[in-house]
């Protein structure tokens, strides 16, 4: 079927088709670019691994200082901690101290830097990886599909950054604040928290990945809506089951305390509602385009 100006949409794909060997060559080229980008990102992150680790330790440092200030006679709760991390309050000068981390194996710190560098390389080079993926699949898409796919390349890292910020500024400081308040001092007994660098990094990266991936819900649901696999009506009817699933996922992915679970579950519920709205807009746009196309065909 041709449109009003005589162009067949199928010609867009036919014109971009290539023999299998050409596709394999293109795939190899894209993979080489991705691998090179990852190696460069790994090298840069490893060169700044100490700074990266200090950045990830900062919530622990602030939480420890706030706990010390509270035990010294001040009144500082988790909300004061969040305000301190975002720069709205300063750490009490009397509480500032040296925080101690330990490692118990000879090469533990070195391997921790390698893991941190690998994690940082994936995060830093994600725009390059996503762009190479898009450039590989773009020839197989219609022009309107390519234009519709581009916003998701922007939304995906933004949503991941939002999830990571929620971990860094809210969940992680609260976990540290809660854990440090479980220490016991007195009567000849000292039960003190001495975190291992590898355990702390594993916790931080796990939370960052979990929240970052969960915050991709609107992107995934919108793509499914574009493919016609789900509809806004289906999402609205399944809202109650989705909420139950969100709370189950939050209970699995977060530490076993209700505040951490709510920190993930509430934003996920909001993102689900946003996903319904996004799919509804996609359906509305499709209906409008189909109506205009039908009108043009009748006119011809």
N, C-alpha and C positions, 0 to 999 in steps of 0.2 A: 504494500500500500504506500502510495506517495503522499507527501504533504502538499500544502497549498502552493508551494513554489516549485514543486516538481522533483524534490529530492527524496530518495528512498532512505529511511533511517538505517536500513541494513547495509547501505553502501558505506556508512561510517566504519563499520567493523570489517566489511570485505576489503576496504582500501588499506586497512592496517594489518590484515592477515599476512603471516609469513610462514615459510617452511619450518618444519620441526627443528632443523639444525640451527636456523636463525634464532629461534626461541631459546634453544639451549645455550647458544653463544651469548645472547642477551642476559640470560639467567646467570651465567658464569661471571659476566662483567658486573652485574649488580651485586653478586655475592662477594666478589673481590673487593669492591668498594666498601661493603659492609664490614668485611674482615679487617681491612686496612683502617677504617674508622675506629673499630673496636680496639685495635692494637695501639693506635695513637691515643685514644681516650684512656686506655689502661696505663700507658706510659705517663701521661700527664697526671692522672689521678695518683699513681704510685709516687711520683715526684712530690706531690702535695698530700701524701697519705697522712702525715702527722697533723697537718692543718685540718684535714677532713675529719680525722678522729677527734680532735679537740672540738670541732664544731658539733659533732654528735654527742660529745660528753657535756657540752654546755648546759643542757637541761638538767642533767644530774648535778652539776656543780651548783646551779642556782637553787635547785631543790634542797641540796644538802646545806647550803648556807641559810636558807629560810628555816629549815628544821633547827639548825643550831641557834638561830636568832629566837625562835619560839622557846627553846629550852633555856635560853638566857633571860627569859622574862618578857619577851615580846609576844605579840599576838599576830601570828601570820598563818593564814590558812591557804588552801589550794588556789583560791581566787587571787590572793595576793601574789602567789607564785606565777600564775598566768600573766598578770599585769606586769610583773618584773621581767618575764621573758620577752614580752612584746615591747618593752622599753617605757612603759607608763609609770613604773616605780623603780627605785634603785634598791640593790641589795644592801641591807644594813651593814655599815662598815665594821661593826663589832663582830659580825657573823662570818665575814670573809675569811676563808681558810684554805688549806691545801687538801685537796681530795685525793684519796689513795686508791689506785687500781692495781691489781696483781695479775701475773701470769705464772703458771706452775710448770710449764714445759719449756725446754730450751728454745725451741723455734716457734713457740706459740704466738709471740708478738709479730714475728715475721710473716707467718701464715695469715694472721689477722689483717696485716697490711695488704697482703695479696687479695684476700677476700673483699676487703673494703675497696680496693682499686678496681676489681672486676665489677663490683656492684656499681661503683661510680661511673665506670666506663659505659655500662649499659644505659644508665640514666642520662649521661651527658650526650651520648651519641644517638639517643632515641630519635630525635628529629631526622637525622641522616638515614637511619634504618627505615623509618616510616616512609620517607620520601622515596627511597630506592624501591620499596615494596609498591608504592603507588605508581612509580614510573614503569614498573614491570607489568602491572595489571591494567594500566590505563589504556593501552591499545585495544584491549578486549571490551572496553566500555563504550557506550554511547556518549555523545558530547554532553548531554544533560546529566548523565550518570557521573561523568568525570567532575562536572561542576558541583554536583551534590556531594561527592565524596570528599572534596577538599576541606570543607568546614570541619569534618571529623578529624582530619590530621591536626587541626589547630585545637579542637576541643579536647582531644585525648590527653596531650601533655598538660593542658591547663587543669583538667580534672585530677590527673595524677598528682600534680603539685598541690592541689587543694587537699587531697587526702593525706599527702605527706606533711603538709603544714598542720593539719589536725593532730597528727601523731606527735610532731615536734613540739608544738606549743601547748597542747592540752593533755593528751593521753600519757605520753612518756613522762612529763614532769609529775603528773599525779601518781603514776606507778612508783616512781622514785620516792616521792614525798611519803606515800603510804608505806613503802618498804622500810624507809629510814626510821619511821615512827615505831617500827616493831623492834628496834634495838633495845637492849636492856643493859643498864649500867647501875651498879650499886651492890652493896652487901657482899663484896668480894667476888662478884660475877660480872663478866663483860661479854655480852652477846652482840657483836659488832658486824655490820655488813661490810665485807671486803669483796667487791665484785671483780670477777675475772674479765679481762679485756675481750676475750673471745665470746664469753657468754653474753656480755653486754651488747657487743656488736651484733650477735645473732638475734637477740631480742629486738634491737632497733631496726635492722634490715627486714626482719620478718614482719614487723608491724608496718613499716613503710610500704613494703610490697603488698601486704594484705589490704591496707586502706587504699593505696593507689589503684589496685586492680578493682576493688569493690566500687570505687568512684567512677569506673568506666561503664557503669550500668546504663546511663542514658545513651552512650555511644553504641553499645551492643544492642540495646532494645530498638534504637532508631534504625540501625542497619537491618535488623530483622523486620522492622516495619516496612522499610523500603523494599525488601525482598518479598513482601506479602506473606511472610510466615506468621506474623502476629498482627493483631489490630488493636486499636484503642479500646474497642468494646471488650475484647478478650482480656485486656489488662485491667479494665475497670471491674469486670466480673470476678477476676482472680485476685483482687486487691487483698482480701482477708488472708488468703493462702500465702500471698507474697510477703505479707507482714510477718506471718509466723515463720516463714523461711528466712527472712532477714534476721530475726531475733535468734534463730538457731545458728545461722552462720556467724553472727556476732559472738555468740557464746563459745563457738569453736575457735574463732580467729583471735579473740582477745584474751587477756589474763582473766582468771576466775574471780572477778569482782563486778558488781552490778554497774558501777559508774563507767568502767571501761567498756562494758557491753552496750550501755546506753549511748556512749560517745560514738560508737559505730552505727548502732541500730537506728537512731533518730535521723542522722543525715541520709542513711540509705533509704529510709521511708520517704523522705523529702525528694530524693533523687528518683525514686519510683514514680512519684506523682509528676515530676518534671518529665520523666520518660513517657508517661501517658500523654501529656500535652504535646511533646515532640512528635509522637506517632500520629496524633490527631492532626497536627499541622501538615505532616507528610501526606496523610490521606486526603486532606482538603486540597493540597496542591495537586495531587494526582488527579482528583476528580475535576479540578478546574482545567488542567492540561488536556484531559480526555475530552471534556466538553468543547474546548476550543478546537481541538483536532477534528472532532466530528463535524463541527460547524464549518471548518475549512474544507473538508472533504465534500460536504453537501454543496458548498458554494462552487467547488470546481465541477 
